[in-house]
Structure formats: structure tokens, C-alpha cells
């Protein structure tokens, strides 16, 4: 990979690792916004960045014509997961949320096998699924038993991860060749409009902290608009499969930033589960040599 490719890879890893920290600050019940407002504002800002980009690409029309695929994608990738994660982070740490989301490649591998991808039965991918699930059990079990995290919130983030894993597969099969920037621009606009009524109803009457406002701007500009643009630029330099490995970097950033900036505890569940989930996700998402030949 070129120097530019490595730079973009690290940039996307950071931009998609820091949202968990931003969300944690933005949904503070005393000085922040409700999870629905956070999703609405985040996606509105992201759409404002990506729609002009897709217009310049002359790809917006194709995404709009494929609305029957983009709308379900928005539901599975943004409308559902982002409200689940935002709600969950009112009770669990940003690092734990990032770790649970790192299970996406494991769920994606399972869905691929259900759609007929027989390479999932390759021993390396099976090893990844088993190791990854052991890591998830370690995280969920230890955190729940020790009372360090709310089981319902953990379940919310895992459900979000499952949605993430199926969403991309769904839209790629339905709209092959359509720009990812355009698809996500339309999906973000749909999500912002979906949550607009709740945003109006739930607009806070209490004081909003500067940190919460900054977190919203960081989420919308950096972790949504710029991050998606950088990721799809990276995809033009390296293939999608290798670009998806940024998932593992995201998790490391999420855990480290949570500990350093928010002072979150580095729990036994995270210490034991993090390497297992990352290793498991890496092997689960690998294609066998026979499949690549």
C-alpha cells in the first residue's frame, strides 16, 4: 500500500474509532441531547457533505433510482444501529461499545454463508468465528456478571452490529457498481428526515454544554461526512476487502480514547475479549486461497 493509502487507512481508523467517544459526550442526559437528536443532527451534517460530493460524481441519480435498496440499507446501517448505540452508551462505556461493534465481520461471515458462500467453512474462517464468539462471550459474560455493564445495552450494541453486517451485503447485491458516497448520502438524508419529528419534539429545554455541541459537530463533520469520503477514496486505492480491515483499528482507537480522554475503566472483560474479538474478526473475514484463485 502507498504512503497515501496508509495515511487514509489510519485516518479512517481514527475517524471511525472516535464516534463512540463523541456519542458518549453528546447523549449526556444532563447536558446533552437525546439519542434521536444526535442521530438526526449527525446525519444531516453528513448528508450536507456527501450530497454535493455525489452530485459532482454524477452518481446521485443512480442512488435515488435505487431507493428500494437504499431505504432498507439506511434502516439497517443508520436508523436502527445509531439510535441503539446512542441509547446504550448512556449506560455502557464507549470502549465496550466499540469492542462489541468489532464483531461485525463475524456476523457478516455468518450471513454470507447463509447466502451460499461456502468459503465460510474454510478452517481459518471457522477458527475466526469460534474465537470471536469466545471473545464476545467473555466480554458479555464478565461485564454482566460483574455488574460493570447493563445487559440490555450490550444487547442493543450487538443488534446494531448485526444490522451493520447485513446492511452492506444487502445494498452491494442490490446496487452493484453504484457509488458508495451517493448511497450513503441518500441514506443519511433519509435518516435525518426520519428522526426530524422526534428532534423537534425532544429538543432539550435544559442547558446544552459546549462539549455536547462540539461532539455533535465532530460526529457529523469528521466521523460521518469526512470519514465516509475518506473511506471510499481509500477503496479506490486498495480493494474493499483490505479497506474493511480498518474495523480492527477503529476498535483499538475506541478503547484507548475512552480510557485516556473519558477516564473509562479498562475492565477485565475488555482486556480478555478485545484480542479475541479482533483476531476472530480478522480470520472470519478472510477469504480462502481457493476462493481467491
PANU-783011 format. One line per 10 residues: their letters; for each residue z, y, x of C-alpha. Coordinates in steps of 0.1 Angstrom, whole numbers. Layout:
<tordos>
a> Z,Y,X ~ ...
</tordos>
This chain:
<tordos>
xxxxxxxxxx> 0,0,0 ~ -8,35,12 ~ 17,62,21 ~ 8,79,-12 ~ 13,47,-31 ~ 47,41,-16 ~ 56,77,-24 ~ 47,73,-60 ~ 64,39,-62 ~ 97,55,-50
xxxxxxxxxx> 92,85,-73 ~ 87,64,-104 ~ 116,42,-95 ~ 139,72,-93 ~ 125,89,-124 ~ 129,57,-145 ~ 163,50,-130 ~ 179,83,-137 ~ 173,84,-175 ~ 204,62,-181
xxxxxxxxxx> 225,90,-164 ~ 207,117,-184 ~ 213,98,-217 ~ 249,93,-209 ~ 254,130,-205 ~ 231,140,-234 ~ 249,119,-260 ~ 284,131,-252 ~ 300,132,-287 ~ 320,163,-279
xxxxxxxxxx> 295,185,-260 ~ 261,168,-265 ~ 236,157,-291 ~ 233,126,-314 ~ 211,98,-300 ~ 184,106,-326 ~ 182,142,-315 ~ 179,131,-279 ~ 150,108,-286 ~ 132,134,-307
xxxxxxxxxx> 135,162,-280 ~ 127,138,-252 ~ 95,125,-268 ~ 84,160,-280 ~ 86,173,-244 ~ 69,141,-231 ~ 41,144,-256 ~ 36,181,-248 ~ 29,170,-212 ~ 8,139,-218
xxxxxxxxxx> -14,151,-247 ~ -31,178,-226 ~ -35,152,-198 ~ -52,127,-221 ~ -74,154,-235 ~ -86,162,-200 ~ -92,125,-195 ~ -112,124,-228 ~ -91,94,-238 ~ -70,108,-266
xxxxxxxxxx> -96,98,-293 ~ -96,62,-283 ~ -58,60,-286 ~ -59,78,-320 ~ -86,53,-333 ~ -63,25,-322 ~ -33,39,-342 ~ -27,5,-359 ~ -17,-8,-324 ~ -2,24,-311
xxxxxxxxxx> 22,29,-340 ~ 39,-6,-337 ~ 39,0,-299 ~ 58,33,-305 ~ 83,14,-327 ~ 89,-13,-301 ~ 88,9,-270 ~ 104,41,-281 ~ 116,45,-317 ~ 138,14,-316
xxxxxxxxxx> 148,10,-279 ~ 156,46,-272 ~ 179,50,-302 ~ 196,17,-293 ~ 201,26,-257 ~ 213,61,-266 ~ 238,48,-291 ~ 250,20,-267 ~ 256,45,-239 ~ 283,62,-259
xxxxxxxxxx> 304,31,-252 ~ 290,14,-220 ~ 282,27,-186 ~ 247,39,-176 ~ 247,14,-147 ~ 253,-15,-171 ~ 226,-3,-195 ~ 201,-1,-166 ~ 210,-36,-155 ~ 205,-51,-189
xxxxxxxxxx> 171,-34,-192 ~ 161,-51,-159 ~ 159,-83,-179 ~ 125,-71,-194 ~ 104,-93,-171 ~ 123,-123,-181 ~ 117,-117,-218 ~ 81,-108,-211 ~ 76,-141,-194 ~ 90,-160,-224
xxxxxxxxxx> 67,-141,-248 ~ 37,-148,-225 ~ 45,-185,-227 ~ 46,-183,-265 ~ 12,-167,-265 ~ -2,-196,-244 ~ 3,-185,-208 ~ 11,-219,-192 ~ 18,-204,-158 ~ 53,-198,-171
xxxxxxxxxx> 60,-235,-164 ~ 54,-229,-127 ~ 86,-238,-108 ~ 90,-204,-93 ~ 88,-187,-127 ~ 112,-212,-143 ~ 136,-206,-114 ~ 134,-169,-122 ~ 141,-174,-159 ~ 171,-196,-152
xxxxxxxxxx> 186,-174,-125 ~ 180,-143,-146 ~ 198,-158,-176 ~ 227,-168,-155 ~ 229,-132,-143 ~ 228,-119,-179 ~ 255,-144,-190 ~ 276,-133,-160 ~ 272,-96,-170 ~ 277,-100,-207
xxxxxxxxxx> 304,-126,-204 ~ 325,-109,-178 ~ 322,-74,-192 ~ 330,-86,-227 ~ 359,-109,-218 ~ 375,-83,-195 ~ 370,-57,-223 ~ 351,-35,-200 ~ 322,-31,-224 ~ 315,-32,-261
xxxxxxxxxx> 297,-65,-270 ~ 277,-48,-298 ~ 265,-21,-274 ~ 255,-48,-249 ~ 235,-65,-277 ~ 218,-32,-285 ~ 205,-27,-250 ~ 194,-64,-248 ~ 175,-59,-281 ~ 159,-28,-266
xxxxxxxxxx> 148,-48,-235 ~ 132,-74,-258 ~ 113,-47,-276 ~ 101,-32,-243 ~ 89,-66,-231 ~ 68,-73,-262 ~ 55,-38,-267 ~ 33,-35,-236 ~ 19,-70,-241 ~ 11,-61,-278
xxxxxxxxxx> -7,-29,-270 ~ -26,-42,-240 ~ -40,-71,-260 ~ -49,-48,-289 ~ -63,-19,-269 ~ -77,-32,-236 ~ -92,-5,-215 ~ -76,24,-233 ~ -58,49,-211 ~ -20,43,-209
xxxxxxxxxx> -15,80,-207 ~ -33,85,-240 ~ -15,56,-257 ~ 19,69,-246 ~ 10,105,-255 ~ 3,94,-291 ~ 33,71,-292 ~ 56,99,-281 ~ 42,122,-307 ~ 48,96,-334
xxxxxxxxxx> 84,90,-322 ~ 92,127,-321 ~ 79,131,-357 ~ 98,100,-368 ~ 131,115,-356 ~ 124,151,-366 ~ 141,149,-401 ~ 172,134,-385 ~ 172,160,-358 ~ 172,188,-385
xxxxxxxxxx> 200,171,-404 ~ 221,162,-374 ~ 217,194,-354 ~ 251,199,-339 ~ 274,227,-350 ~ 297,223,-320 ~ 292,239,-286 ~ 264,222,-265 ~ 272,221,-228 ~ 248,232,-202
xxxxxxxxxx> 249,197,-187 ~ 237,182,-220 ~ 208,207,-223 ~ 198,200,-187 ~ 200,163,-193 ~ 175,167,-223 ~ 151,187,-201 ~ 154,161,-173 ~ 147,133,-198 ~ 117,150,-213
xxxxxxxxxx> 101,165,-183 ~ 110,141,-155 ~ 118,107,-170 ~ 93,108,-198 ~ 63,132,-191 ~ 61,132,-153 ~ 73,96,-149 ~ 46,82,-172 ~ 19,103,-155 ~ 31,92,-120
xxxxxxxxxx> 32,55,-131 ~ -3,55,-144 ~ -15,73,-112 ~ 2,45,-92 ~ -16,19,-113 ~ -49,34,-101 ~ -38,28,-65 ~ -23,-7,-69 ~ -26,-32,-97 ~ -4,-33,-128
xxxxxxxxxx> 15,-64,-117 ~ 27,-49,-85 ~ 33,-15,-101 ~ 57,-32,-126 ~ 79,-42,-97 ~ 93,-7,-100 ~ 116,-21,-127 ~ 138,-35,-99 ~ 140,-2,-82 ~ 149,15,-115
xxxxxxxxxx> 180,-7,-119 ~ 193,0,-84 ~ 190,37,-89 ~ 207,35,-124 ~ 237,16,-110 ~ 240,38,-78 ~ 236,71,-96 ~ 261,61,-123 ~ 287,52,-97 ~ 281,83,-75
xxxxxxxxxx> 275,110,-100 ~ 293,99,-131 ~ 321,81,-113 ~ 314,49,-133 ~ 332,17,-121 ~ 313,-9,-101 ~ 326,-38,-121 ~ 327,-75,-112 ~ 301,-82,-139 ~ 276,-58,-124
xxxxxxxxxx> 283,-69,-88 ~ 277,-106,-97 ~ 250,-100,-123 ~ 228,-74,-106 ~ 214,-95,-78 ~ 209,-125,-101 ~ 190,-105,-127 ~ 169,-87,-101 ~ 160,-120,-83 ~ 154,-138,-116
xxxxxxxxxx> 132,-110,-130 ~ 112,-109,-97 ~ 104,-147,-98 ~ 99,-148,-136 ~ 72,-121,-134 ~ 53,-137,-106 ~ 20,-154,-113 ~ 15,-188,-97 ~ -10,-191,-69 ~ -32,-213,-90
xxx> -33,-187,-117 ~ -43,-160,-93 ~ -70,-181,-76
</tordos>
